[in-house]
Amino acid sequence: MPSSVFDSALLRHLWGTDELRAIFSEENRVQKWYDYEAALARAQADLGIIPKAAAAEITAKARVADVDLEAIGAEVRRTKHPLVPSLRALQALCADGHGEYLHFGPTTQDVLDTGLMLQVKDAHAIFLRDLRAVGRELYRLAESYKSTPMAGRTHGVQALPITFGHKCAVWLAEVGRHFERLKQLEERVFVGGLVGAVGTKASFGEKAFEIDEKVMAQLGLGVAEISWQPARDRFAEYVGVLGLIGGSLANIANEIILLGHTEIDEVAEPFNEGKVGSSTMPHKRNPAVAESICAAGRVLRYTVALEHDAMLHEHERDASAWRIEWKAVPEACMMTGVMLASSKYMLAGLEVYPEKMRRNLDALGGFLMSERVMFALADKIGKQTAHDVVYHAAMDGFARGVTFEEALAASPQARDAIAADELRALFDPTTYVGLAPAIVDRVLARTRASGWLE
């Protein structure tokens, strides 16, 4: 019976997707090891190091479907070794003694590191695909609502008008930077390992470099310039970027939760028939999807820290550090995958309420427009003096519970500097969104030019 949230029949949809679970499944993990061993055998056969018949037999039998994973697991527990039982199972399938040429030179970490890197590379393709999907939804929202005014908030309270499209364009630009980060790290991160026990390639002989190049070409990985068995920056970098992606997605989800508060009510995540918000309060439409994104994002941040712990190694190999990655890397990938999938769903069906955004712009009784009034007064009496006049009027207005217009009317300096009709025109929040629409257009244009959504 599953005991982890990643495999639980009840909860796994909150912590991973079927695609990512398949990539990091036990079956695929062992298959990647076998893919490595088969590629190595073929490369060594091409160079005359092992018989071609042995390479052909190893390749033909390197199928995880033909071995008993439960039996292998039992042997792992008995031998206390993560790879040897899988190799023995494959060797037993090979006829005519050809299995003797299996695993001819590499060390365990060569195989396990490269296998995990192959899994991450498969996950990487999904992340790029889903980042594009999230980006396309953010592009649509930014374009659709680039001129839709709403209250901008700082320190949790209303500050100045913005547009909802501007908010979405901020997210779009951020996600675009993450896509760029993922593309930039590909050459640096996606390499394999074929260096032997302590990184010197001694077991591979004089043709070690040729073997390395041939194996990695078959596997679609780059050739590392030197052993990275004690240098775990590649996985740490990758998980670190996943942490950045997760942080951004959780931030978007959290903002949607905040904007969906009953007292604000400007957006809402999609609602489907049968979705239940509470076991005791039937009326509730909880932001369950957004909350699940935030929860995964919090755990992902700590997984990044866990992966950083794996960077502290002793000498040429340190299993106590290395084994941390067996947990941290797959789980980071699964959480990133579900956060991307959930974000795509949430943004694609996001309910946006422009009329409620407009209503909330008036919630402060005009005080939202203090900056605009201050600069209008600055032309008459100077900026610093204008700030003091508006500040005192605002504080007095809050204390007396009157509107900003009424508070300014009680200020002799404000009355003398600006006529009542001119002052009243300054209170329209929909005409003080600055360059927000133009800024959105600029982000959209740059996004199109970069081509990353295509």
N, C-alpha and C positions, 0 to 999 in steps of 0.2 A: 504493500500500500504506500502511495506517495506521502511523504511527510514534509516536503518543502513546498513553499508557495509557488515555486517555479514549475512544479509538476502536479500540483493539486488539481483534481478535477473540478473543484469548486472555485479555486482562486487563481489558477494559472493564467487566465485571460487578462488579469490585472498586472502581471509581471513579465509577460512574454507573449510572443505570437507563435502560431504553429510553424511558420517559416523559420524563425530563429531557433525554436526547439528542435526542429529537424536538423539544422546545421550543427547544433551543439549536443546532439543526441549521442548516446554511447555507441550506437551503430556507426554513425558518421565519424566519430572520433577514431575508432579503430580502422575504419576504411581509409581515412587520411594517412594513418600510419602505414597501411598496406600500400597505398599509392606511392608513398615515399620509397618503401622498400622495392617495389616493382620498378620505379624509375631508376633507382640506384643500380639494380641488377642489369637493366638494359644498358645503362651508361657504361658499366664495367664490362659487359659483354662486347659492346662496340669497340672498346679499347683493348680487347683481348685479355682481360684480367680474369674473367670467369667464362665458362662455356656458354655459348649462345643458347644451347638447349636448356641450360639451367635458368637463364633469364626468361626464356619463353615459358617455362613451367611455372616459375615464380609469378610471372605476370598473369598467367591464366588462372592460377589458384588464389590470387590476392583479392579475395572477395569475402567481405565480412558476413555475407548471407550464408556462407558455407562453414562458419565456425560457430561454436556454442559459447555465447557471451557469458552465460551463467557459469559454465565450467571454467572459463577464463577468469572470471571474477573470483571464484573459489581458489584458483591457483595464485591469484594476486595476493589474496589474504594469507595463503600458505607460504609463498616465496618472499613476501614483503617487497615485491618488485613490480612496478607499474607496467612494464613492457614485455619482459621475457615470456610470460604465459601467452601473450598474443602471438609472439614470434614462434613459439613452440607449436601452437595450434596451426599456424600457417605452414610450418615445416612439415608437420604430419600429413598435410594434404598433398605435398609435392612428391611425385613419383620418382623412382630410379635414383634416389639419393640427391636429387637436385636441390633439395632444401638445405643441404650443407653450405650452399653458396648464398644463402639468405643472410642479410644483415652483415655483409662482408666489409667491415671496417668502421662503421659509425658507432657512436655511443648513444645511450638511451636519450640523452637530452637533445641530440641532433634530430632524432625522430619526433620526439614529443613537441619540441619547439616548432619544428617545421609543420607538423600536423596542425597545431593550434593556429599557426599563422595562416594556413590554408583555410581553416574554418573562419577566421576573422576576415580574410579577404572575401569569402562568400558573403558574410554578413555586411561587409563594406558596400557591396553592390546594392543591397537592399536599402542601406542607409542613404546612399546617394539618390536612389529612386524615390524614397519617401520624403527626403528633404525637398526634392523638387516638387513633390505633390503638396507639401505644406507651403512651400514658397508660392506655388500657383494660387492657392487659396488666399494667402495674405496679399498677393498682388491684386486679386479680384476685389478683396475688401477695401484695400487702399484706394483703388481706382473708383470703386462705387461710392465711397463715402469721403472722398477727398475734400469736399466742401460742406460736409455735414457737421455743424457746430455742436460742441459739447464742452462741458467744464473740464479744464485741465486741473489736475490736483497735485499739490506738493505737500509733503509732510502729512498726508492723509486728509487734507482739507482743500476746498476749492481755491484756485489761484488765479487763473486767467482762462479765457476761452481758447480751445484748440479745435481740431476737427477729428472725428473718429478715424478718418482715412490717414491722418498724420500719425496717430497712434499705431495703426496697422503698418504703415510704412517704416516706422522705427523697427518693428518686429521683422519686417521683410528684409531690411538691410542687415539686420543681425543674423538671420538665418542664412543669408547669402554669404556672409563672412565665414560661417561654419562650413558651408559647402566648399568654399575656397580652401579652408584649412584641410578638409578631408582630401581634396585633390592634391594639395601640395605635399602631404606626407606620404603619398603612395610610394614613390621611388625610395624614400628614406626608410620606410617601415617594412614594406612587403618583401622581405628577403628570407631565405632559408638558412639552415645550419648544416654543415657537413665538415666538421673539424676534428672529430675524434675525442678522445677522453679528456684531454686538457687543452684542446684548441690548436694543436700543432700540426694536425693532419698526418701524423706519423704513420698511422695504420693504413693510409691510402697509397703510400709510396710516391714515386716520382710523378705520377699522372694525377695527383690529387686535384690540382687546379682544373684540369680538363674534366675530371669526373664531376666536380662541383658545378662547372658551367653547364654540362650536359644534363645533370639532374634538375637543376633549377629551371633550365629552359623548358624541360618537359612539364614541370609543375607550375610554370607561369609565375615564378618568383625571381627576384634579383639575387645576385651573388654578393654575400657580405664580404667586406674587405678584410675582416679579421673576425675571430671568434666573438660572439656576443653572449656566450653562455653566462659569464659573470656581469654582463653589461645589459641591464634590462630596460634601458631607456626607450626601446622601440615600443614594447607593449605599454609602458608607462605613458609615452606620448599619445598613443592611440586612445587608451582609456581616458587620458586627460582631456582630449578633444571631445570624446563622448560625454564627459562630465560637463563641458561647456555647452554642448548641444542640449543635454538634459536640463541644465540650469536655465537656458533660454526658454525651452518649452514649458518648464514648470512656472517660470515667470509669466508667460502668456496665460497659462491656465489660471494662475492665481489672480491675475488682473481680471479675467473673465468672472471668476468667483466674486471678486470685490464689486465689479460693475453690475453683477446680478443680485446683490443684496436687495432685499425688499424695499428698503428706503431709497435706493438708487435706481434699480430696475431699468438699466439702459441696454443690457444684452442678456441673453440666456443661451446656455448650451442646448443642443437638439433634444427634443423630447419624443420618445417613441411609445407607441401603444404598449401597455403592460409594464412600463417602467414605474417602479415603486419608490417613493421617497422616504417613507417611514412605515414601520409596522404598527404604529399607534395613531399617526396623524395623516389620514388619507389625502389631505389637500396638498401635501408637500411635493415640490418638484426640485429635488436636491441636485446640485451640480456634481453628480457622481463621477462623470468622465473626467472633468477638470480636477476633482479631488484625487482621482487615481493617478493622474499625471503628476500632480504635486507630490504625492506619497512616493512614487517611484523616483522622482527627481531628488528627493531628500536622501533616499537610500543610495542612489547612484553617486552622490557627492562623497559619501563615506567609502564607497567602493573605490573611488579614485585615490583616496588616502590609503586604503588597503593595498592597492597596486603600488603605490610609492614605497610601502614597506618592503615589497619584493625587490627593490633596487639595492638594498643593503645586503651584499653577498660576502661570504668568506672565501678567499682564495679563488680557485678556478671553477668551483661549482659548490652550491650550497642548497641542498634540497629543502631545508627548513624555510628558506626564502622563496625558492623557485616554485614550490608547491602552492604557495599563496595564489599564484596566477591561475592555477587550475580552477579556482573558485572565482577570483575577481574578474578575469577577462570574459568568460562566458556570461556571467551574471550581468556585467556592465553592458555587454552587447544585447542581451535579452531585454533588459530594462530600457535601453535606448530604442530598441525596435518597437516595443509596445507604446512608448511615449510618442514616437513618431506616428504610428498608426492611429492612436487615440487622438492626437492633435489634428491629424488630417480629417478625421470624422467630426471632431468638435468644430473646427473652423468651416468645414464644408456646409454644415447645417446651422451655423451660428445665427441666432435670432437677434436682430439689431432693431432698436426702438428709437428712431430719430426724434419722435414727438416727445418722448420722455427725456431725452438728452436736452431738448429745447426747454422743457419744463424746469429741469434742474438748474439751468443757467440763471433762472430767476430766484433760486432758493435763498440767496443771500440778500435779497431786496436791493440789488444794485451794487453792493459792495465789491462784487467781482470786478467791477470796472474801475477800481481805484487807480490802477496804473495809468489808464487812458486819461482819466480826469487830471491826474497829477501832471502829466506831460502837457496837457492843454493849458493848465495853470502856469507851468514852467515858462511858457512863452510870454506870460504877462508879468510874473513876479519872481522868476528864477527857480531853478530846479530844487535846491535844498529847502527854500522857503515853502515851495509848493508841497514838498514831501511832508513838512511839518503841518501845514494847513490840512492836508488830506488825512494824515495820520490822526490828528486830534479830532477831526470831524468824524472819522470812522470809529474811533474808540468811544466817542460821545454817543454816536448813533447806536452802536452795539449796546451800550449801557442803558440807553433810553428805550431801546426796542423800536426804533423808527427806521425807515428806509434810508438808503444812502442819499437820495435826492433831498429828503427832508433834513438830514444831518448837515448837508452842504448849505442848504438854505439858511440854516442857523449860524453859518460862519460869515461874518462881515467880509473877510478877505476874499472868500470864494464868491460871494454875491457881487462884490465890486469888480472882480476880475472877469467873470464870465456871465453873459446874459442867460436868463432862465431857459429860453428856447434852445440856445446853443448847448447848454449843459445837458438838457434832456436828450438831445441827439447822441450825446456821448454814452448814454446808458444802454444802447442796443448791443448786446453781446455778440450777435450774429455778424456784426460788421467789424469785429475786432479779433479776427483769427490770424492776424499778421499775414505772413507769406505761406501759411500752411498748405494751401492748395498747390502753390508753385513748388514748394519743397517736395510734396508728394509726387508731382509730375517729374521732378528731377530724379528722384529715387526710382520711379518706374522706368524712366528712360535709361538710366544706368543699368538697371536690372535687365532690360531688353538687350542692351548693347553687350552685356557680359555673356549672354546666351546660356546661363546656367539652368534656367527653367526648361529649356528645350530637351 
